[in-house]
Amino acid sequence: MPTVNGMNPDLSVDAVDRSFGDRQVLKDVSFTVASGRLTGFVGANGAGKTTTMRIILGVLAADSGTVSWRGEPLGREIRQRFGYMPEERGLYPKMSVLDQIVYLGRLHGLDAATARRRTMALLERLELAERANDHVQKLSLGNQQRAQIAAALVHDPELLVLDEPFSGLDPLAVDNVVTVLRERAAAGAAVLFSSHQLDVVERLCDDLVIIADGTIRAAGDRSGLRDQYALPRYRIEVGGDAGWLRDQPGVTLIDLDGRHATFDLEPGFEDQPILRAALDRGPVHAFGPVRPSLAEIFREVIQ
């Protein structure tokens, strides 16, 4: 099973298959999620993200394979300690935000006073306190999204599963939610979230799982994946014009702008001769490999 980091996993998804009729939508899906870390779960529409999340939460059953939490099979009692935000908005439209989140907290075993206290703290933290007594149907889509996040967090879950939590949020609201999720992870929660906004995933996640056509294509910590999928590409900044790189053996220029250049090295050629050639011509202000973004890794592994 691919692990996404060197830590002992808390959530383990192992060899999960699922079909709808004669269409198999998950094929041997395996990955892990650790507490204290944010794991991004990315894939194109129809790749299997939502189905996997629903199996983790027990909304759907796997045809085969297992899902466990700290070595134990998932049952109702364990799942009570999880928080889930579905992609589809599922709050009661004619119920106030405050009453609804308090109600959901009570369903998770909180007493009324604790549920109300935690709800108000979350609404303050998510900048939604002034709308606490409004009916959900009166909220903008972005505020409904924040209310759903509060509902998933109110019982202080050990595992938080969020399906497209940033959908409909403006950039400032995204920053606010990102901060709240980081705080929850820092407090020890395991966080698994899906998103089509790869720039947010890049900024937020500690670990990444990429799924395509129902199979896991890559899984690992963010830094390790960027190293694993790095191209032989380099960036250099010199004191003078970098045009001399055109004549260097094994060099394919990608971009040249005066003192700055990005280039690829053909197989069999090393970077140190390029650095020595640059130093022979004058000062070198920067030189090093270009690591791929998560968006570039995503495009490569799903092809």
N, C-alpha and C positions, 0 to 999 in steps of 0.2 A: 504494500500500500504506500503511495507517495505521501510523505509527510511534508508539511509546508514550513517547518522550521526544526531546529534541533531539540526543542523542548518536548516533554512528554505531552501527548495530545490529550485533550479533554473530550472533544467530540471526534468520533471515528466513524466515517462512512466507508463501508467495506464491500466491494464487489456488488453494488446494487444494480439490479436490472428492473425495468418497468416498461410495459407495453400497454397501449390502448388499442384493443382489437388486434389487428395484424400489423400494427405500426409500433416498432420498438423505439421508445424515446430516450431510454437510459440503457447504456451498455457497460457493465462492469465499472460503474462509477465508484472511485475510491479516493478519499482525501481526508485530512485531519484539520482540526481547528484547536488552537491552544488558548487558554485563559490569559488575559492581560494583553491580547493582541487583536488587531483588526485585520480580518481576512476578506479581501475582495474576491467576489465570485462573478466572473465576467464571461459573456458569450453573446452571440447574436440572438435575435428573436427566434424562438423555437429551439434553442440549443439544449434546453433541459434544466435551466436554472430553477424556475419556479416549481417544476415537478420535484426536483431534488429537495428543495426547501420544504415542500409540503410533506414529503416522506419523513424528513427529519422531525417535523412537528406532529406527525401522526395524522395529518389530514388525509393523506393517501397511504396505502400500503405498498411496499416493494413486492415485486414478483419473486425476487430472490436477493440474497445479500443481507447484511445487517447494518444497523446503526446503533452505536453505543455511546454512553456518557460515562467517562472515567471507568471504563471497563465493564459497566453494567448495561444490559439491554434496556432500551427505553420503554418505560411504561407511564401510566397516567401520573403517578406521584413525581417522577423525575421531570416530566414535561411541564408540570405545574411551576417548576422553577425556571422555565424558559419564557422569553418574551418574543412575540412575533408581530411583524407589521407586514400585511400582505400588500401586493402591488395595487390591487383594487381597493378603493376606499370602502371600508366596511362599518363605519360608525352610524349610529342611529340619527337620521337627519333632523328629527324634531325633538331631540333631547339636548339639554345644554351641555357644553363642553365639560364643565366641572362635574355635573351629576354623572355623566357618562363615564368619565375616567375613574371617578370614585367607585362607581358600580363595578367596573372591570377589576379594579383593585380588590374589592370585596370578593369577587369570584376567585381571586387567587389567594384568598385566606386572610387578607388584611382586615383589622377591625375598622370601624367607620372613621374614628378620629385619625388613625394612622393613614388611611387611604386619602382622607381629605388633606392632611398636612403634606403628604408626598405629592399629591396632585397639584396643589398650589405652588409648591417649590419647583416642580417641573414646568408649570406654565410660566412662572417667572423666568426660569432659566431659558426657556424657549421663546421668550418675549411674546407670550400669548395671554398673560394674566388679565389684561383689560378686556379680553373677549371671553372670560371664564363663564359668564352667565348667558352668553349668546347660544342660540341653537346652532348646531353644526351646519345646517343648510344655509345659514346666513354668512358663513365664513367663505373667504376666497379659497381657491383650490390649494394655494400654498399654505394657508393657515389650517385647512383641514389636514394637510399632510403633517404639519407640526403637531396637531392634536393626536393624530394616529401614533406618532413617535412617542408622545407622552404616555399614551395608553399602553404601548409596548414596554415602557420603562417603569411604570408606577410601582410594580411589585419587586423592583430591584433584582432583575433576573440574573442567573448565573450565565446563561447563554442568550444572546440577543440575535435574532434572525430577522433581517430587514430586506424586503424585496423592493428595490428601486426607491430608497428612502429620500432621494434628492429630486424626484420627479415633481415638477411644478414649482420648485423653490427658486427665488431670485438669488443672485450671488451672495448678498449679505445673509440671507436666510441659510444658504448652504454653509457658509462659514460658521454660523451659530450652531447648526446641527453637527457639523464636523467637530467643533469644540466639545459639545456634550458627549458625543460618542468616544472621543479620546479620553475624556474624564472617566467614563464608565469602564473603558478598558484599563486605564491606570488603576482603577479601584479593584480590578481583578476579574471583570466579566470577559467572557469570550464573545467576540462580535463577528458575525458572518453577514456580509451585505452584498447585494448585487447592484450594479449600476451600469448604464450605458455611457455615463459621463466619465470617460477614461482619464481626463485631467484630474477629476476629483479622486478617482481611485489611486492615481499616481501619488497624489498629495497625502492621502489618508491611510492607505493600507500598509501594514507590516508584511503581510503575506498575500499571495495571489494564487487563485485557482482559475484556470481557463478551460472552459468546456465548449465543444463544438460537435454537432451531430450526435449528442448524447454520450460522448466519451470525453474523458479528461485528457487534454492535450499537454498541459503543463501545470506544475504546482511547485511552489517554493517560496522562500522569503524574497522580498523585493530586490535586495541587493544581489543575492545569488542568481536570480533569474536574469538580471541585467548583465551579470558577468557571463553567464552560460550562453546567452544569445548575442553577445557582443560580436560585431563585425571587425575585420582588420582595418578599422577606420581611425584616423588620427586628426587632431586639430593642433595647429601651430600658430604662434604669434611671434614675429621677429621684429628686429629694429628697423629694417628696410623693406624693400619690396620682396615678396615671396615668390615671384614669378620663376625663379631658378628651379622650383620644384618640377616644372614641366619637363626638364631634362634629366631628372633623376631616374635611374633604372628601377622598375617595379612600381613606380608611383602612378596612380590614376587620380587626377585632380577632380574633386567633387565641387569645390567652391574656392574661388580666389578673389580676395578683395584687399588689394594693397599688401599690408603687413600680415593679414589674416588668411589662412588657407585651411581647407579640410580635404583630406585625401585618403584613398584606400591603398593598401599594399598588397601586391600580388603574392600568391603562395610562394614560399621559399625566400622571401625578402624580409629583412629585419628592420626594426625602427631605429636602432642605434646609429647606423650609418647616416640616416637622414638627420638625426640630431647633431652628429659631428659636422656634417656639411653645413648645417645652419649656423653652428657656433663658429666655424671657420669664416663665415661672412659677417659676423657681428653678434650683438646680444640676442638672446632668445628669452622672451617674456613668458611664454607658456608653451608647453608641449605635452601631449598625452593622448591616450585612447578616448574615443567617443563611445560612451555607453548608451545603449538603445533605451528609448522611453518604453513604458509599458504598452503604449499604443502600438509602437513598432513591433514589440514582441508578440502582441495579440495578433496583428496582421500576419506575422510570419507563421505562427503555429496553427492558425485556422485554415491556411491555404491547402 
